[in-house]
């Protein structure tokens, strides 16, 4: 990975995450025609880099949208039928809501926020009704819980059901091997572990999922995965791309490839271990702070931490900001009792330690 600037290491939201100056500066390149050889050469580089991130030989779809757009794309490409949504936080609920608003009947396999889904219980749910698809979130950004998506996908397949995976705050930081695991459809966004600005979404679909999608009614136009696949195999995108963001992606993928995706996973795992060790130190120092997710189920990219009852969240965040560090509020129903730290993208245990030092000071003062 290229050397970070001296100002890097102050912004720890779980999306958008901090972006290196070199990546931001890459966005200043001039416009080019997107139906040109120059664009297609860049798009070929992007495909190679994204295939490494997704661990796939399949074409990677690139959409000028938030990841929500690619969630909707996956839903629109399902055949008609009932959907089973695995819900354990705000963004897994969003996936369920998208399926409902796209005309599917939806059942929910819900567990408390901070918990993960059990593949054996999923198998039991799948025997109760005929489903066309299962939706699941890999790394639930509202809680920091990491679902066992390989086992969940396997269970869905044993029951003849498509499995759609939202890995928005997972991919690029948490291990995900698309081809080896046989995922039907997996998506992510640009602003989290990939660590460029918001505005791009990426997805990969299996050959069999796309063949079925070709027969799905109501795919629409902008989020038609069949059309995205046809253009991607020709080295193009269906509609006008967000060129400046693609320049940023081009620069960032250079660094990701140089680091190696497995080394990137290891660095994120090391940050998660740093978080765990810090919590133990805080508790030893009499600070009543805990991760809401049990060990072994925690995302390597984001942590949601329960604040001591006598600490006001807004006052706490203000104290942390006074030390030049930005962390996130809790999300949804956890907003008044938790805060979140995004330890992903180009952050490291070293930059994370600066963040944790500021948080510990704010908790003590």
N, C-alpha and C positions, 0 to 999 in steps of 0.2 A: 504494500500500500504506500502511496506517495506520502511525503512528510506533510503533516498537518500544520496549518498556520498557527501562530501564537495565540490568536483569538479563538480558536476552535476549542470547544469543550465547556460551553456554558448553557446549552439549550437541551433539556432532557424531557421534552414532551414525547408521548408514545405516538407521534405522528401529528403534524409533520416533524420529522426529526431534523437534527442539525445537518447542514449541507456544507461541504468543503468549499473554500473560496475558488479553487481551481474549477470546480464543477459549475459554480455560478458564473464565472467568467466565460466558460465555454458557450453560454447562452447568448453571448454578444456577437457570435458569428453572423454574417449576413444571410439573408434569405436566399434560397435556391428553388428552382422548379421541382416540385415533388414527382413529376412525371419526367424524370431525367436520369441519365446514367449516373451522375454524381449522387443523387439521392439513393438510387438502387445499390450503389457501392456501400454507402453508409448503412442502409437497411440490412444488407448482408452481414455487416459487422455486428449490428445490433442483434440480429437473429442468433449469430454464433455465441455472443455473450449471454443472451437471455436463455438460450438452450443450456448453457452451463449452469446458470442460476437455478433453472427448473429441473435440471438433470433429465433432459429429454432430447430425443432426436426429432420430435414433432415440431411443426411450425408453431411459433409463439405469436399469438394475436397481440397487436399493439393498438390501443384505443385512446383517443383524446377524450378521456372521461375520468371521473373518480372510480374507485373500485366498485362502488354501488352499481355503476353501469354494467360492469362485467358480471356482477351477481345477477342482474336482470337478464343479461344475455343468456346465461346458463339456464335460467328458468324458462325463458321464451323458447328455448330450443328443446325443451322436454315435450314429449307427447302428452296428450290430455290424460288426466288421471290425478289421483290423490298424492300429496307430498307429505312425507314425514320429516319435520324439522327438529333437529337437536338443538335445544335452547338452554344456554347457561350464562347468558349475559345480554347486553344491549344489541350487539352486532349479530349474534345468532338469531335474536328476535327480529332484527331487520330482514334477514334472509327469509324468515317465515312470512313476514309481512309482505315482502316483494312477491312471494309465490301466491299469496292470497289476492293481491292486487292485480296479478296477471291472470286471474281466473281459476286458480287451482283450489280445490278443497285441501285444507292443511290440518294435519294432526301434529301435536307437539309432544316430544319426549323432553320434559323439562326437569332440570336439576337446579338446586340453589346456586345463586351466583357465587363463583369461586370454586365450584366443583366441576368435575369432568364427567363425560358420558362413558358408561360401561358397555363394551361390545356385547356381552352376554345379555344385558337387558335390552339392547337394540334388537338382538335376534328375537327376543320374546315379542317386542312390539311388531316386528315385521311379519309375525305369524297371525296377527289379529286382523289384518286388512290387506287389500290389494293396493300397493303403492307403485307409482311410476318413478319416484325419485326420493332420495334422502339428501337433506342439506345439513352441513356441519361446518363449524368454524374451527380452524386449526388452533390459532392463538387468539383467544377472546380478549380484545384490547380493553374492554371495560373492566376486566378482572385479573388478567394475567394468567388464566388457566390454559393449559396446553392439552388439547384433546388427542387421543391415540388414533390419528386419522388412518394409519395403515390398517389396523385391526378393524376399524369402523367400515372402511371401504371394502375389506374382505368379507365382512358379514353381509353388507348390502349386496355384494355380487353373488354370494351363496344363495341369496333369496331372489336373484334375478332383477335387482333394483339398481338404477343408476345412482351414483354418489357424487354430489357436487360439493367441492371443498373451497371454502373461503380461507385463504392463507395470507390475508392482507398484512397482518403484523408478524407473520411467521416467515414467509419465503425470503431467503437471503440471510436469515439469522438462525432459524430453527431448521433442523435437518428435514428435507423433503426430497424424495427421489421419485419423480413423476413416472417415468417409464418402468422402473423396477417394481414400484408399488402398484402399478396398473390403475392409476387414478383415471376416472372417466373425464373429469373436468376439474381444473384447479386454477384459481385466480389470485392475483395480488395487485397492490397499488404501488405507485412510484415513491411515495413520501415516507415510507417506513424503513424497513431494513435495507432496501435498495439505496435509500438515502440520496434522492434527488428531490426537487420541489414537487408539490402536488400537481396533478393534472393528467397523469397517464395511468392507464390500467393495462394489465397483461393477463393472458390466459392461455391455457393449453387444453385441448380436447383430444380424446382418443379417437382412433379411426372409427370404431364401432359407434361411439357417441355421436359423431358427426353424420354417419350414415343414417342413424335414427332421427337425428335433428332435421335432416333433409326432408323428412315426411311430417315434421311438426307444423301445425297450423299457427298462424299469428306470430311468426318470428320477427315481424317488423322489418325495418331497413337498417337503422344505425347499429343495432346490436345483433345483427344476424351473423352467427358464428360460421355458418356455411359460406357466406360471402367473404368474411374475413379470411377464412382458410384458403379460398380460391385465390384471393389477391396475395396472401402471404407466400403461397407456393410460386407465385410469379414475381416475388421480390418487391411487392407493393402493398399499399393500404387502400381500402375502398374509398375513403374520403380524405379531405384535406387534413394533413397531420399537423400536430403542434410542433413545428420545426425546432423552436428554441429549446423545448423540453427534450427533444430527441438529441440535440447537440449535448445537452447535459448528460443524458443517458449514455451517449457514445463515450464521453470522457470518463464517467463513473465506471462503466463496464471494463475499461482498461485496467482500472485499479482492482476491481473485483477479480478479474482473470489473473492479474499478477499475484494477488494474495492467494487465490485458489479457494474454491467454494468450501472445501472441507476445513481449511484453516479458518475461514470466516465463521463457520459453525462453531469451531473450537473457541474462537475469540468470544463469541456470544455466550457460550457455555461458561467461559471463565468470568464474564461479567455477572452472570447469574450466581456463580459461586461467591463472587465478591459481595453481592447483595446479601446472600445467606450469612456469610461471616459477619457482615456489618450488623445484621439484626441480632445475632448472638451477642456481639459486643455491646450493643445498646441495651439489651435486656440485662446483661451483667452489670451495667452501669445504672440500673434502676429505671430505665426508660421503657414504658409499657407500649411497645410497638411490635406489630406482627404482620407477616404477609397473610392475606386472606386465603391463599391457596396452600394446600399441603405440599411439603417437599415431595419431589418425584412427579408432581403434576404442574410445576411452574414453568411458564414460558421463559425462554432465554432472552426475550426481547423487551418485556414490560413487566413491572411489578406493581401490584396494588397493595398499599400498606394501610393498615388500620391505625388511626391516630389515637393517642391517649385521650380519654374522655374529657379531660379538662383543657384540651387545646382546641382553639378555634381554627378551623381550616384556613380561612382567609388570612387571619393574622399570621399563621404559620407560613403560608406561601409568600406573604409580604416580607417576612424576616429572611426567607431563603433568597428572595429577589435582592434584598439589600446586600447580600454577599456576591451578587453578580451571577446567580444561578437561577434558571427557570425550570420548575417541575410542574406537573399537571394536577389539576383538581381531580377528585373522584368523578365517576361518570354515572349519570342517571340516579338511581335510588341510593347509590353509594357516595354521592357528592358531599354530603354533610359529615361523613365519618371517615373518609379515606383521602389519600392522595396517591398519584401514580408517577412512577419514574420510567421513562423510556430509555432503555440501555441497548441501543441498536444502531445499525448503520455503520458509521465510521468511528463510533465511540469505542473505548477500550477500558480495561480495568483501571488504567491510570486516570483518564478523564472522569470516569465514574467515581473514583475515590474523592476527587475534588467536590463533586456534587454531594456525595454522602457526608463529607466533612461539614458542608454548609447546612445540610439537613439536621445533622446531629447538634450543631451549634444552635439552630433555631428551636429544636426540641428542648434544649437545656436552658434557654434564655427567654 
